[in-house]
Amino acid sequence: MERPDEMKIKTLKGTTTVGLRTKDGVVLAADRRASAGFYVAHKNVRKVLYVTDKLAVTTAGSVADIQFLYNVLSNVYRYNSLIGRPTTIKAMSTYVANILSSSKYFPYVVQFLIGGYDDAPKLYNLDYLGDMTEEKFVATGSGSPVAIGLLEDEYSEEMELDQAVDLARRAITSAIKRDSFTGTSVIVAKLYKDGHQEFEFPVKKA
């Protein structure tokens, strides 16, 4: 018999998210299916959330925990902006990592990719225990074994942002075709010096 906390950690993997850092910006991507075990709970969930025009987060895990931590992140950024304190992407990522680490014995069941552009493109991967790593490219979730193979083969730091958008789209699409917990369509956010653009790509399963 599994304990409730073991079951919750398994639920964390029911999605696919991808992050890519290039010389000009960061690309974040995710599918839109929300699963609860083997049940498709929703077909059009937003898993790329914006803190600012140049800072975004991909989300996976418990919806309540995601909403709470996203609100904390947004409020901290707004407060720092009001008092004129510069807030870097690394500082925001570290703040969330500290929250996750301090509660690891009763964890928030989340997996975040935090990325964007401040003085340069930045991309961080955070797990539910508060481990934080800076990445050039990363894939998380149940479809990540499929997505990471494509990223390993084709990623380059010198690639153009539009090439990174296409690679992220194809990585999530591959996961959708092979992983039952990933589905519906692909959301891709391109974050760069002047702001961001967002794209959605429909996918038909084979």
ZIHU-V898972 format. One record per residue. N is the residue number from 1. OMEGA is omega in radians with two decimals (none if undefined). Layout:
n={N/N}
omega={OMEGA/OMEGA}
//
This chain:
n={1/2/3/4/5/6/7/8/9/10/11/12/13/14/15/16/17/18/19/20/21/22/23/24/25/26/27/28/29/30/31/32/33/34/35/36/37/38/39/40/41/42/43/44/45/46/47/48/49/50/51/52/53/54/55/56/57/58/59/60/61/62/63/64/65/66/67/68/69/70/71/72/73/74/75/76/77/78/79/80/81/82/83/84/85/86/87/88/89/90/91/92/93/94/95/96/97/98/99/100/101/102/103/104/105/106/107/108/109/110/111/112/113/114/115/116/117/118/119/120/121/122/123/124/125/126/127/128/129/130/131/132/133/134/135/136/137/138/139/140/141/142/143/144/145/146/147/148/149/150/151/152/153/154/155/156/157/158/159/160/161/162/163/164/165/166/167/168/169/170/171/172/173/174/175/176/177/178/179/180/181/182/183/184/185/186/187/188/189/190/191/192/193/194/195/196/197/198/199/200/201/202/203/204/205/206}
omega={-3.14/3.03/3.14/-3.11/3.10/3.11/-3.13/-3.13/3.10/3.14/-3.13/-2.99/-3.02/3.08/2.99/3.05/-3.08/3.03/3.12/3.06/3.08/-3.13/-3.06/-3.10/-3.11/3.05/3.06/-3.10/3.11/3.00/-3.07/-3.12/3.01/-3.12/3.03/-2.96/3.12/-3.12/3.05/-3.05/3.14/-3.08/-3.08/3.13/3.09/-3.13/2.99/-3.07/-3.08/3.00/3.03/3.12/-3.07/-3.11/-3.10/-3.09/2.91/-3.00/2.99/3.09/-3.12/-3.08/-3.13/3.13/3.10/-3.11/-3.14/-3.08/3.07/3.11/3.08/-3.13/-3.14/-3.12/3.09/3.13/-3.13/3.13/3.12/3.10/-3.13/-3.10/3.06/3.14/3.12/-3.08/-3.13/3.08/3.10/3.14/3.12/3.12/3.12/3.12/3.12/3.11/3.12/3.08/-3.12/-3.13/-3.10/-3.12/-3.00/3.09/2.96/-2.80/2.84/-3.05/-3.07/2.94/-3.10/2.77/3.14/-3.08/3.11/-3.05/2.93/3.01/3.12/3.08/3.14/3.13/-3.12/3.10/-3.13/3.05/-2.99/3.09/3.12/3.05/-3.09/3.09/3.03/-3.01/2.93/3.02/-3.06/3.02/3.13/3.04/-3.03/3.12/-3.06/3.10/3.08/-3.07/-3.04/3.11/3.11/3.12/3.12/-3.05/-2.94/-3.07/3.00/3.09/-3.09/-3.11/3.09/-3.11/3.14/3.04/3.10/3.06/-3.14/3.12/3.11/3.10/-3.10/3.11/3.11/3.12/3.09/3.12/3.12/-3.09/-3.07/-3.04/-3.05/-3.14/-3.13/-3.09/3.10/-3.10/-3.08/2.99/3.12/3.09/3.10/-3.09/-3.04/-2.99/-3.04/3.14/3.14/2.98/3.13/-3.13/3.00/-3.11/3.08/3.14/3.03/3.10/3.13/none}
//
